[in-house]
């Protein structure tokens, strides 16, 4: 934005300069201007020359002394250049007031030569500097440049003192000669070259300070044009030319000020503002973060006394599954869409925050009642009944929420946030949409943390074991397979239900080594039974999402089977529909697994969002109907229709179909009518220990 403003100002400066030059030429042709009084001109010229010397030294000081630890090549060389220009302009001022130079009295011709040298240094120096590539330089380089500049000034001053009498005249009794005009053209060409160099170097992005330097060169060029058009050193053209040249020093000083002081200061302000923003905002969603949430809650609690204020924490259900399946980029996009949808549907005074990860928070000030707050939360949750679109695909997501209320549920911001977070995890664990915090949840959260710590040690202490549930052919009631199910016997709590510890293992990553242990143990048990002479049957083993996404999973399973010596056709791997969200990755993984010779089944079928188009091409062998449909199959027509449809579809796709959760004979008869191949459930047997399974089913 600032660059565009400076571009417009530069264009205006060029237009004003051209108009000034044209106006002077027109006025001179119309009016007969008298030659200025020599003393008056001399006084004005001394003032302008002194101002130029002061400006040059100021340019040197700003570029050299300020922010010396952040030296760039442009800054350093420009400062050194104007140190030289300052010395030349100072000598010119001294010559005009009659001060001798190394014992030599300087003439009017010497003063003109010093003026020419000053403008030559200015224009040619800028042309050379901006033809280079800018970069940061060391402090040692600064010393080299200063030494070199001082030596060049000393040599130049010595050369001028020695050869000043041999210098040709630039004016005869005030009449400007051809040599002066040629030198002016040279300075004009150098100015145009300098402008072209700056424009070329900054063709992609020009700093405002460089545009100001272009304006300075424009006025130097216009000044030289006016001097070239003058016939006498006391003409109005000559005076205006000197004035334009002096104006260029002001612009140059302004440009260096921008380059050395204002731009670094603004950049520092911008960086500080960005750091301050990032300190209190989430970089992904742009929403205020947890730190800002804590501040706002503290402020509200201090100002409202005992007035109720609600803090709500939202959590995206199954976000980890979505993130793992679709990739982190899609997961990030999902969080952005969730945050945006919440933000766009806020009521006045409500504020939404990002808690990091897949959690968001909402402040609800001045609550009327907890019941009204719960109703408002459910309104926000209903916003996500409409799917979100990521990469032209619609995805159905849901949120759960936990609420804490000030002052009942805590008297500090940290307590309220913690309690709301505890409530949302409680809601997520029990599949509830929203929960209000109660103290018992905190005790449960502590127990969960302790359970997680114990879980990390359980594998090392051999606290896990397997149970097996038979898979029965529905027509013949013959045992055709078994499913290996993980169990944990805690040394103090006894048997821990799988629905408690398996989600914990999924969250903390322990499910991967645990899954490998299950696979190896189940295959070893199956091999031992085969070696004992029992009829070979297939063992089904569940794969977790984390296991399934491992690139080396097929190689790992192949190595385990090879070590044990178990034929892959006696192993069936069970996946869930959610693992096939990322179709390309899922298909490739399934292809590698099928190459091993194992069977693949989709567990809990009907509870996800599998596309039939992908299902027909998927390298799988079996569909397992979720127990939730089988449980009500005799009393719920919808469940009966779902089971019938899945079974019929499986037959058409030449897939085997297994019903889970068979509990009574009525269900068995219905499933037989639907030509369901196999079933498992408590009607046949609950999961039992290996030795019991062997006696009950293998010895028959």
C-alpha positions as CSV (number, residue, x, y, z in Angstrom):
1,X,0.0,0.0,0.0
2,X,2.8,2.4,1.0
3,X,4.7,1.5,-2.2
4,X,1.7,2.5,-4.4
5,X,1.5,5.8,-2.6
6,X,5.2,6.5,-3.2
7,X,4.8,5.4,-6.9
8,X,2.1,8.0,-7.3
9,X,4.2,10.6,-5.6
10,X,7.2,9.8,-7.9
11,X,5.1,10.1,-11.0
12,X,3.7,13.5,-9.7
13,X,7.3,14.6,-9.0
14,X,8.4,13.8,-12.5
15,X,5.3,15.6,-14.0
16,X,5.9,18.7,-11.8
17,X,9.6,18.8,-12.8
18,X,8.8,18.6,-16.5
19,X,6.1,21.3,-16.1
20,X,8.6,23.5,-14.2
21,X,11.2,23.1,-16.9
22,X,8.6,23.8,-19.7
23,X,7.3,26.8,-17.8
24,X,10.7,28.3,-17.3
25,X,11.6,27.9,-21.0
26,X,8.2,29.4,-22.0
27,X,8.6,32.3,-19.6
28,X,12.1,33.0,-20.8
29,X,11.0,33.1,-24.4
30,X,8.1,35.5,-23.6
31,X,9.7,37.7,-21.0
32,X,13.1,39.3,-21.0
33,X,14.6,38.4,-17.7
34,X,17.5,40.5,-16.5
35,X,20.7,39.0,-15.3
36,X,20.6,38.7,-11.5
37,X,22.8,40.9,-9.3
38,X,26.1,39.1,-8.8
39,X,26.2,39.6,-5.0
40,X,22.6,38.5,-4.5
41,X,23.2,35.4,-6.6
42,X,26.4,34.7,-4.6
43,X,24.5,34.9,-1.3
44,X,21.7,32.6,-2.5
45,X,24.3,30.2,-3.9
46,X,26.3,30.1,-0.7
47,X,23.1,29.3,1.3
48,X,22.1,26.5,-1.1
49,X,25.6,25.1,-1.1
50,X,25.8,25.1,2.7
51,X,22.4,23.4,2.9
52,X,23.6,20.7,0.4
53,X,26.8,20.1,2.5
54,X,24.7,19.8,5.7
55,X,22.2,17.4,4.0
56,X,25.1,15.3,2.6
57,X,26.6,15.0,6.1
58,X,23.2,14.1,7.6
59,X,22.8,11.4,4.9
60,X,26.2,10.0,5.9
61,X,25.4,10.1,9.6
62,X,22.0,8.3,9.2
63,X,23.3,5.6,6.9
64,X,26.6,5.1,8.8
65,X,25.9,5.5,12.5
66,X,22.3,4.4,13.0
67,X,21.5,0.6,13.2
68,X,25.2,-0.1,12.5
69,X,24.6,-3.8,13.3
70,X,22.2,-4.1,10.4
71,X,24.3,-2.8,7.6
72,X,23.2,-3.4,4.0
73,X,25.4,-2.8,1.0
74,X,23.1,0.0,-0.3
75,X,23.1,1.8,3.0
76,X,26.8,1.5,3.6
77,X,27.9,2.6,0.1
78,X,25.3,5.4,0.0
79,X,26.6,6.7,3.3
80,X,30.2,6.6,2.1
81,X,29.2,8.3,-1.2
82,X,27.6,11.2,0.6
83,X,30.6,11.6,2.9
84,X,32.6,12.4,-0.3
85,X,29.8,14.6,-1.6
86,X,29.6,16.5,1.8
87,X,33.3,17.3,1.6
88,X,33.0,18.6,-2.0
89,X,30.0,20.7,-1.2
90,X,31.8,22.1,1.9
91,X,34.8,23.1,-0.2
92,X,32.5,24.7,-2.6
93,X,30.8,26.8,0.1
94,X,34.2,27.8,1.5
95,X,35.4,28.8,-2.0
96,X,32.4,31.1,-2.5
97,X,33.1,32.9,0.8
98,X,36.8,33.4,-0.1
99,X,38.4,30.8,2.2
100,X,41.6,29.4,0.7
101,X,42.2,25.7,0.1
102,X,45.7,24.5,1.3
103,X,46.9,28.0,0.9
104,X,45.4,28.4,-2.6
105,X,42.6,30.9,-3.2
106,X,39.8,29.2,-5.1
107,X,38.3,31.0,-8.1
108,X,34.8,31.1,-9.4
109,X,35.8,28.5,-12.0
110,X,37.0,26.2,-9.1
111,X,33.6,26.6,-7.5
112,X,31.9,25.6,-10.7
113,X,34.1,22.6,-11.0
114,X,33.3,21.6,-7.4
115,X,29.6,21.9,-8.2
116,X,30.1,19.6,-11.2
117,X,32.1,17.1,-9.2
118,X,29.5,17.1,-6.5
119,X,26.7,16.3,-9.0
120,X,28.9,13.7,-10.7
121,X,29.7,12.0,-7.5
122,X,25.9,12.0,-6.6
123,X,24.6,10.7,-10.0
124,X,27.4,8.3,-11.0
125,X,27.7,7.0,-7.4
126,X,24.0,6.2,-7.2
127,X,24.1,4.6,-10.7
128,X,27.0,2.3,-9.5
129,X,25.6,1.5,-6.1
130,X,22.1,0.4,-7.4
131,X,23.6,-1.6,-10.3
132,X,24.9,-3.9,-7.5
133,X,22.9,-6.5,-5.7
134,X,22.0,-5.6,-2.2
135,X,23.0,-7.8,0.7
136,X,24.0,-7.6,4.3
137,X,27.6,-6.8,5.1
138,X,29.9,-7.3,8.1
139,X,31.3,-4.7,10.4
140,X,34.7,-5.4,9.1
141,X,33.5,-4.5,5.6
142,X,32.3,-1.2,7.1
143,X,35.9,-0.3,8.2
144,X,37.2,-1.2,4.8
145,X,34.7,1.1,3.1
146,X,35.4,4.0,5.5
147,X,39.2,3.7,4.9
148,X,38.7,3.5,1.2
149,X,36.4,6.5,1.1
150,X,38.8,8.6,3.2
151,X,41.8,7.7,0.9
152,X,39.7,8.5,-2.2
153,X,38.7,11.9,-0.7
154,X,42.3,12.7,0.2
155,X,43.6,11.7,-3.3
156,X,40.8,13.7,-5.0
157,X,41.5,16.8,-2.9
158,X,45.2,16.5,-3.6
159,X,44.6,16.0,-7.3
160,X,42.3,19.0,-7.3
161,X,44.8,21.2,-5.5
162,X,47.6,20.2,-7.8
163,X,45.7,20.5,-11.1
164,X,43.2,23.3,-10.2
165,X,45.1,25.8,-12.4
166,X,45.1,23.4,-15.3
167,X,41.3,22.9,-15.2
168,X,39.6,24.4,-18.3
169,X,37.1,27.2,-17.9
170,X,33.5,26.3,-17.6
171,X,32.4,29.9,-18.1
172,X,33.9,33.0,-19.7
173,X,33.0,36.1,-17.7
174,X,29.8,34.3,-16.5
175,X,28.9,33.0,-20.0
176,X,28.5,29.2,-19.8
177,X,30.5,27.4,-22.4
178,X,30.1,24.2,-24.3
179,X,32.2,22.1,-21.9
180,X,29.9,23.0,-19.0
181,X,26.9,21.9,-21.1
182,X,28.6,18.6,-22.1
183,X,29.4,17.8,-18.4
184,X,25.7,18.7,-17.6
185,X,24.6,16.2,-20.2
186,X,26.9,13.6,-18.7
187,X,25.4,14.1,-15.2
188,X,21.9,14.0,-16.8
189,X,22.7,10.6,-18.4
190,X,24.1,9.2,-15.2
191,X,20.8,10.3,-13.4
192,X,18.7,8.5,-16.0
193,X,21.0,5.4,-15.7
194,X,20.6,5.5,-11.9
195,X,16.8,5.6,-12.2
196,X,16.8,2.8,-14.7
197,X,19.1,0.7,-12.5
198,X,16.8,1.2,-9.4
199,X,13.7,0.4,-11.5
200,X,15.3,-2.8,-12.9
201,X,16.6,-4.0,-9.6
202,X,13.2,-3.4,-7.9
203,X,11.0,-4.6,-10.8
204,X,9.4,-7.3,-8.6
205,X,9.1,-5.3,-5.5
206,X,10.3,-1.7,-4.9
207,X,10.8,-0.3,-1.4
208,X,9.3,3.1,-0.8
209,X,12.8,4.5,0.1
210,X,14.1,3.6,-3.4
211,X,11.2,5.4,-5.0
212,X,12.2,8.6,-3.0
213,X,15.8,8.2,-4.3
214,X,14.3,8.0,-7.9
215,X,12.6,11.4,-7.2
216,X,15.9,12.8,-6.0
217,X,17.5,11.7,-9.3
218,X,14.6,13.3,-11.2
219,X,15.3,16.7,-9.6
220,X,19.0,16.4,-10.2
221,X,18.3,15.6,-13.9
222,X,15.8,18.5,-14.1
223,X,18.3,20.8,-12.4
224,X,21.0,19.8,-15.0
225,X,18.5,20.4,-17.8
226,X,17.9,24.0,-16.5
227,X,21.6,24.6,-16.1
228,X,22.3,23.4,-19.7
229,X,19.5,25.7,-21.0
230,X,21.1,28.7,-19.2
231,X,23.5,31.0,-21.0
232,X,24.9,32.8,-18.0
233,X,25.7,31.8,-14.5
234,X,23.4,34.6,-13.2
235,X,20.4,33.5,-15.3
236,X,17.2,32.5,-13.7
237,X,17.6,29.1,-15.4
238,X,20.9,28.5,-13.7
239,X,19.6,29.6,-10.3
240,X,16.5,27.3,-10.6
241,X,18.8,24.5,-11.8
242,X,20.9,24.9,-8.6
243,X,17.7,25.1,-6.5
244,X,16.4,21.8,-8.1
245,X,19.7,20.2,-7.4
246,X,19.5,21.3,-3.7
247,X,15.9,19.9,-3.5
248,X,17.3,16.6,-4.6
249,X,19.5,16.5,-1.5
250,X,16.4,16.9,0.7
251,X,14.7,14.0,-1.2
252,X,17.8,11.9,-0.9
253,X,18.0,12.7,2.9
254,X,14.3,11.7,3.1
255,X,14.9,8.5,1.2
256,X,17.9,7.5,3.4
257,X,15.8,8.4,6.5
258,X,13.2,6.0,5.3
259,X,15.8,3.4,4.5
260,X,17.7,3.6,7.7
261,X,15.2,4.8,10.3
262,X,11.6,4.7,9.3
263,X,11.5,1.4,7.4
264,X,13.5,-0.5,10.0
265,X,11.3,1.0,12.7
266,X,8.1,0.1,10.8
267,X,9.5,-3.4,10.2
268,X,10.2,-3.7,13.9
269,X,6.7,-2.6,14.7
270,X,5.3,-5.0,12.1
271,X,7.3,-7.9,13.6
272,X,6.2,-6.9,17.1
273,X,2.6,-6.7,16.0
274,X,2.9,-10.1,14.3
275,X,4.5,-11.6,17.3
276,X,1.8,-10.1,19.5
277,X,-0.9,-11.4,17.1
278,X,0.6,-14.9,17.1
279,X,0.9,-14.8,20.9
280,X,-2.8,-14.3,21.2
281,X,-4.2,-15.9,18.0
282,X,-4.2,-19.4,16.4
283,X,-2.1,-19.2,13.2
284,X,-4.3,-21.8,11.4
285,X,-7.8,-20.6,12.1
286,X,-7.0,-16.9,12.9
287,X,-9.2,-17.2,16.0
288,X,-8.0,-15.9,19.4
289,X,-6.1,-18.6,21.2
290,X,-6.2,-20.1,24.7
291,X,-4.0,-17.4,26.1
292,X,-6.5,-14.7,25.0
293,X,-9.4,-16.8,26.3
294,X,-7.8,-16.9,29.7
295,X,-7.3,-13.1,29.6
296,X,-10.9,-12.5,28.6
297,X,-12.3,-14.8,31.3
298,X,-10.2,-13.1,33.9
299,X,-11.5,-9.7,32.8
300,X,-15.1,-10.9,32.7
301,X,-14.9,-12.5,36.2
302,X,-13.4,-9.3,37.7
303,X,-16.0,-7.1,36.2
304,X,-19.2,-9.2,36.7
305,X,-19.0,-10.2,40.3
306,X,-21.4,-13.2,40.8
307,X,-23.0,-12.9,37.3
308,X,-23.0,-16.2,35.6
309,X,-20.6,-16.6,32.7
310,X,-20.4,-19.8,30.7
311,X,-17.3,-21.3,29.0
312,X,-18.0,-24.0,26.4
313,X,-15.4,-26.3,24.9
314,X,-16.2,-28.0,21.5
315,X,-14.4,-31.1,20.3
316,X,-14.6,-32.4,16.7
317,X,-15.7,-36.1,16.9
318,X,-13.4,-38.6,15.1
319,X,-11.1,-35.8,14.0
320,X,-8.0,-38.1,14.4
321,X,-9.6,-40.6,12.1
322,X,-10.3,-37.9,9.5
323,X,-6.9,-36.4,9.9
324,X,-5.1,-39.8,9.5
325,X,-7.3,-40.8,6.6
326,X,-7.4,-37.6,4.5
327,X,-4.1,-36.2,5.5
328,X,-3.0,-33.2,7.6
329,X,-3.8,-30.7,4.9
330,X,-7.4,-31.7,4.8
331,X,-7.5,-31.9,8.6
332,X,-6.2,-28.3,8.8
333,X,-8.9,-27.2,6.2
334,X,-11.6,-28.9,8.3
335,X,-10.5,-27.0,11.4
336,X,-10.6,-23.7,9.5
337,X,-14.1,-24.5,8.3
338,X,-15.3,-25.4,11.8
339,X,-13.9,-22.3,13.3
340,X,-15.4,-20.1,10.5
341,X,-18.8,-21.7,10.9
342,X,-18.8,-21.1,14.6
343,X,-17.6,-17.5,14.2
344,X,-20.3,-16.6,11.6
345,X,-23.1,-17.8,13.9
346,X,-22.2,-16.0,17.1
347,X,-24.7,-13.9,19.0
348,X,-23.8,-10.4,20.2
349,X,-21.2,-10.6,23.0
350,X,-20.4,-14.2,22.4
351,X,-16.7,-14.9,21.5
352,X,-15.1,-18.0,20.0
353,X,-11.5,-19.1,20.5
354,X,-9.2,-21.9,19.2
355,X,-7.9,-24.1,22.0
356,X,-5.4,-25.8,19.6
357,X,-5.8,-29.2,18.0
358,X,-9.4,-30.1,17.3
359,X,-10.9,-28.0,20.2
360,X,-12.7,-24.6,20.2
361,X,-14.0,-22.6,23.1
362,X,-17.0,-20.2,23.4
363,X,-17.6,-17.5,26.0
364,X,-21.2,-17.0,26.9
365,X,-21.5,-13.9,29.1
366,X,-24.5,-13.0,31.3
367,X,-26.2,-16.4,31.3
368,X,-29.9,-16.4,32.2
369,X,-29.8,-20.1,33.2
370,X,-27.8,-23.3,32.6
371,X,-30.8,-24.7,30.7
372,X,-30.9,-21.8,28.2
373,X,-27.1,-22.1,27.7
374,X,-27.5,-25.8,27.0
375,X,-30.2,-25.0,24.4
376,X,-27.9,-22.4,22.8
377,X,-25.0,-25.0,22.6
378,X,-27.3,-27.5,20.9
379,X,-28.2,-24.8,18.3
380,X,-24.5,-24.4,17.5
381,X,-24.0,-28.2,17.3
382,X,-26.9,-28.4,14.8
383,X,-24.9,-26.1,12.5
384,X,-22.8,-29.2,11.6
385,X,-25.7,-31.3,10.4
386,X,-24.8,-29.7,7.1
387,X,-21.7,-31.4,5.7
388,X,-18.4,-29.5,5.2
389,X,-16.8,-29.5,1.7
390,X,-13.1,-30.2,1.3
391,X,-11.6,-30.6,-2.1
392,X,-15.1,-30.8,-3.7
393,X,-16.1,-33.7,-1.4
394,X,-18.8,-33.4,1.3
395,X,-17.9,-34.8,4.7
396,X,-20.4,-35.3,7.6
397,X,-18.8,-34.3,10.9
398,X,-20.2,-33.8,14.4
399,X,-19.1,-31.9,17.5
400,X,-19.6,-32.5,21.2
401,X,-19.4,-29.9,23.9
402,X,-18.7,-29.5,27.5
403,X,-19.7,-26.5,29.7
404,X,-18.5,-24.9,32.9
405,X,-20.2,-22.0,34.6
406,X,-18.7,-19.2,36.7
407,X,-18.9,-19.0,39.7
408,X,-20.5,-22.4,40.4
409,X,-17.8,-24.5,38.6
410,X,-14.7,-22.6,39.4
411,X,-13.4,-19.2,40.5
412,X,-10.5,-18.8,38.1
413,X,-10.2,-18.9,34.4
414,X,-7.8,-21.9,34.4
415,X,-10.3,-23.9,36.5
416,X,-13.2,-23.1,34.3
417,X,-11.4,-24.0,31.1
418,X,-10.1,-27.2,32.7
419,X,-13.6,-28.2,33.9
420,X,-15.2,-27.4,30.5
421,X,-12.5,-29.5,28.8
422,X,-13.1,-32.3,31.3
423,X,-16.9,-32.1,30.5
424,X,-16.3,-32.3,26.7
425,X,-14.1,-35.4,27.0
426,X,-16.7,-37.0,29.3
427,X,-19.4,-36.2,26.6
428,X,-17.1,-37.7,23.9
429,X,-16.4,-40.8,25.9
430,X,-20.1,-41.6,26.4
431,X,-21.3,-40.4,23.0
432,X,-23.3,-37.5,24.3
433,X,-23.7,-34.2,22.5
434,X,-23.2,-31.8,25.4
435,X,-22.4,-32.2,29.1
436,X,-22.4,-29.7,32.0
437,X,-19.4,-30.2,34.3
438,X,-19.9,-32.0,37.6
439,X,-17.2,-32.7,40.1
440,X,-17.4,-36.5,39.6
441,X,-16.1,-36.0,36.1
442,X,-12.8,-34.7,37.4
443,X,-12.3,-37.8,39.5
444,X,-13.0,-39.9,36.5
445,X,-10.4,-37.8,34.5
446,X,-7.8,-38.5,37.1
447,X,-8.7,-42.2,37.0
448,X,-8.3,-42.1,33.2
449,X,-4.9,-40.6,33.5
450,X,-3.8,-43.2,36.0
451,X,-5.2,-45.9,33.7
452,X,-3.2,-44.5,30.8
453,X,0.0,-44.7,32.9
454,X,-0.7,-48.3,33.9
455,X,-1.5,-49.1,30.2
456,X,2.1,-48.1,29.2
457,X,3.5,-50.6,31.6
458,X,1.0,-53.4,31.0
459,X,2.6,-54.8,27.8
460,X,6.0,-55.0,29.6
461,X,4.4,-56.8,32.6
462,X,2.5,-59.3,30.4
463,X,-0.8,-58.2,31.7
464,X,-2.6,-58.7,28.3
465,X,-4.1,-61.9,27.1
466,X,-6.4,-63.1,24.3
467,X,-9.8,-64.6,24.2
468,X,-11.4,-66.3,21.2
469,X,-15.0,-66.2,20.0
470,X,-16.0,-68.8,17.4
471,X,-17.3,-68.0,13.9
472,X,-20.1,-70.4,13.0
473,X,-21.5,-71.4,9.6
474,X,-25.2,-70.7,10.0
475,X,-26.5,-73.6,7.9
476,X,-24.3,-76.4,9.3
477,X,-23.4,-74.8,12.7
478,X,-19.8,-75.9,12.0
479,X,-17.0,-73.8,13.5
480,X,-15.2,-72.2,10.5
481,X,-13.2,-69.6,12.3
482,X,-12.5,-67.5,15.4
483,X,-11.9,-63.9,16.3
484,X,-9.0,-63.0,18.6
485,X,-10.1,-60.4,21.2
486,X,-7.7,-58.5,23.4
487,X,-8.2,-58.5,27.2
488,X,-6.3,-56.7,30.0
489,X,-6.1,-58.0,33.5
490,X,-5.1,-55.1,35.7
491,X,-3.1,-56.2,38.9
492,X,-5.4,-54.1,41.1
493,X,-8.6,-53.4,39.1
494,X,-8.9,-56.8,37.6
495,X,-10.3,-57.1,34.1
496,X,-10.5,-53.7,32.4
497,X,-13.2,-53.5,29.7
498,X,-11.8,-53.1,26.2
499,X,-14.0,-50.0,25.5
500,X,-12.0,-48.3,28.3
501,X,-8.4,-49.1,27.4
502,X,-8.5,-49.5,23.6
503,X,-9.5,-45.9,22.9
504,X,-6.7,-44.8,25.3
505,X,-4.2,-47.0,23.4
506,X,-5.4,-45.4,20.1
507,X,-4.8,-41.9,21.5
508,X,-1.4,-42.4,22.9
509,X,0.0,-44.6,20.0
510,X,0.4,-47.8,22.2
511,X,-2.1,-49.5,19.9
512,X,0.7,-50.1,17.3
513,X,3.0,-52.3,19.5
514,X,-0.2,-53.8,21.1
515,X,-1.6,-54.7,17.8
516,X,1.6,-56.4,16.7
517,X,1.5,-58.4,20.0
518,X,-2.1,-59.5,19.3
519,X,-1.2,-60.5,15.7
520,X,1.9,-62.5,16.7
521,X,0.1,-64.2,19.7
522,X,-3.0,-65.1,17.8
523,X,-1.0,-66.6,14.9
524,X,1.2,-68.5,17.3
525,X,-1.8,-70.0,19.0
526,X,-3.4,-71.0,15.7
527,X,-0.2,-72.6,14.6
528,X,0.1,-74.6,17.9
529,X,-3.5,-75.9,17.4
530,X,-2.7,-77.0,13.9
531,X,0.4,-78.7,15.0
532,X,-1.6,-80.5,17.7
533,X,-3.7,-82.1,14.9
534,X,-6.8,-80.0,15.1
535,X,-8.8,-79.0,12.0
536,X,-7.2,-75.8,10.6
537,X,-9.5,-72.8,10.9
538,X,-9.0,-69.1,10.2
539,X,-8.3,-66.6,13.0
540,X,-9.6,-63.0,12.6
541,X,-7.5,-60.1,14.0
542,X,-8.6,-56.5,14.2
543,X,-6.3,-53.8,12.8
544,X,-6.4,-50.3,14.2
545,X,-6.2,-47.2,12.1
546,X,-2.7,-46.5,13.2
547,X,-1.6,-50.0,12.2
548,X,-3.4,-49.8,8.9
549,X,-1.6,-46.6,7.9
550,X,1.9,-48.0,8.5
551,X,3.7,-48.1,5.1
552,X,5.6,-51.3,6.2
553,X,2.5,-53.2,7.6
554,X,2.4,-55.9,4.8
555,X,6.1,-56.6,5.2
556,X,5.8,-56.8,9.0
557,X,2.8,-59.2,8.8
558,X,4.6,-61.3,6.1
559,X,7.7,-61.5,8.4
560,X,5.6,-62.6,11.4
561,X,3.8,-65.3,9.4
562,X,7.1,-66.5,8.0
563,X,8.7,-66.7,11.5
564,X,5.7,-68.7,12.9
565,X,5.3,-70.8,9.8
566,X,1.5,-70.2,9.5
567,X,-0.1,-70.3,6.1
568,X,-1.6,-66.8,5.3
569,X,-4.9,-68.4,4.3
570,X,-5.6,-69.1,7.9
571,X,-5.4,-65.4,8.8
572,X,-8.2,-62.8,8.3
573,X,-7.5,-59.1,9.0
574,X,-10.5,-56.9,10.0
575,X,-10.6,-53.2,9.1
576,X,-13.3,-50.6,9.6
577,X,-15.0,-48.4,7.0
578,X,-13.4,-45.3,8.4
579,X,-10.0,-46.6,7.3
580,X,-11.0,-46.3,3.6
581,X,-11.6,-42.5,3.7
582,X,-8.4,-42.0,1.8
583,X,-9.2,-44.3,-1.1
584,X,-5.8,-44.4,-2.9
585,X,-3.9,-45.1,0.3
586,X,-6.4,-47.7,1.5
587,X,-6.5,-49.5,-1.9
588,X,-2.7,-49.7,-2.1
589,X,-2.4,-51.0,1.5
590,X,-5.2,-53.6,0.9
591,X,-3.5,-54.7,-2.4
592,X,-0.2,-55.3,-0.6
593,X,-2.0,-57.3,2.2
594,X,-3.9,-59.4,-0.3
595,X,-0.6,-60.3,-2.0
596,X,0.4,-62.0,1.2
597,X,-2.5,-64.4,0.8
598,X,-4.5,-63.3,3.9
599,X,-8.2,-62.6,3.9
600,X,-9.7,-59.1,4.4
601,X,-13.0,-58.2,6.0
602,X,-14.8,-54.9,6.8
603,X,-15.9,-54.9,10.4
604,X,-18.9,-53.1,11.8
605,X,-20.2,-52.6,8.3
606,X,-23.1,-50.2,7.9
607,X,-22.0,-47.8,10.6
608,X,-19.7,-45.7,8.3
609,X,-20.0,-44.0,5.0
610,X,-18.5,-46.5,2.5
611,X,-19.2,-45.7,-1.1
612,X,-20.7,-48.6,-3.0
613,X,-18.7,-47.5,-6.1
614,X,-15.4,-48.1,-4.2
615,X,-16.7,-51.1,-2.3
616,X,-17.2,-53.1,-5.5
617,X,-13.5,-52.5,-6.5
618,X,-12.0,-53.0,-3.0
619,X,-9.9,-56.1,-2.6
620,X,-11.9,-57.6,0.3
621,X,-13.5,-61.0,1.1
622,X,-16.1,-60.4,3.8
623,X,-18.6,-57.9,5.2
624,X,-19.4,-58.2,8.9
625,X,-22.8,-56.7,9.8
626,X,-22.5,-54.5,12.9
627,X,-24.2,-55.9,16.0
628,X,-26.4,-52.8,16.4
629,X,-28.4,-53.9,13.4
630,X,-28.7,-57.6,14.4
631,X,-29.7,-56.7,18.0
632,X,-33.1,-55.2,16.9
633,X,-33.6,-57.2,13.7
634,X,-36.8,-58.9,15.0
635,X,-38.4,-55.8,16.4
636,X,-37.2,-53.0,14.1
637,X,-38.3,-53.2,10.4
638,X,-35.6,-50.7,9.5
639,X,-32.8,-52.9,11.0
640,X,-34.3,-55.9,9.3
641,X,-34.3,-54.1,5.9
642,X,-30.7,-53.0,6.4
643,X,-29.5,-56.5,7.2
644,X,-31.4,-57.9,4.3
645,X,-29.9,-55.3,1.9
646,X,-26.3,-55.8,3.1
647,X,-26.7,-59.6,2.7
648,X,-28.1,-59.3,-0.7
649,X,-25.5,-56.8,-1.8
650,X,-22.7,-59.1,-0.5
651,X,-24.0,-62.0,-2.5
652,X,-24.1,-59.9,-5.7
653,X,-20.5,-58.7,-5.0
654,X,-19.5,-62.4,-4.3
655,X,-18.5,-61.5,-0.8
656,X,-19.1,-63.6,2.3
657,X,-21.2,-61.9,5.0
658,X,-21.0,-62.4,8.7
659,X,-23.5,-61.2,11.3
660,X,-22.1,-60.1,14.7
661,X,-24.0,-60.1,18.0
662,X,-26.3,-63.1,17.4
663,X,-28.0,-63.7,20.7
664,X,-31.1,-65.9,20.2
665,X,-32.6,-68.5,17.8
666,X,-35.1,-66.0,16.3
667,X,-32.2,-63.9,15.0
668,X,-30.4,-67.1,13.8
669,X,-33.5,-68.1,11.8
670,X,-33.9,-64.7,10.2
671,X,-30.3,-64.6,9.2
672,X,-30.5,-68.0,7.6
673,X,-33.5,-66.8,5.6
674,X,-31.4,-63.9,4.3
675,X,-28.7,-66.4,3.3
676,X,-26.1,-64.9,5.7
677,X,-23.1,-67.1,5.6
678,X,-21.7,-67.0,9.2
679,X,-22.5,-65.6,12.5
680,X,-20.9,-65.0,15.9
681,X,-22.3,-63.9,19.2
682,X,-23.4,-65.1,22.6
683,X,-25.9,-67.5,21.1
684,X,-22.9,-69.6,20.1
685,X,-20.4,-68.6,22.7
686,X,-19.0,-65.6,24.5
687,X,-15.2,-64.9,24.0
688,X,-13.4,-67.5,26.0
689,X,-9.8,-68.4,27.0
690,X,-7.7,-70.5,24.6
691,X,-7.8,-73.6,26.7
692,X,-11.6,-73.4,27.1
693,X,-12.0,-72.8,23.3
694,X,-9.8,-75.9,22.6
695,X,-11.9,-78.1,24.9
696,X,-15.2,-76.7,23.8
697,X,-14.8,-76.4,20.0
698,X,-11.7,-78.2,18.8
699,X,-11.9,-81.5,20.6
700,X,-15.4,-82.2,19.1
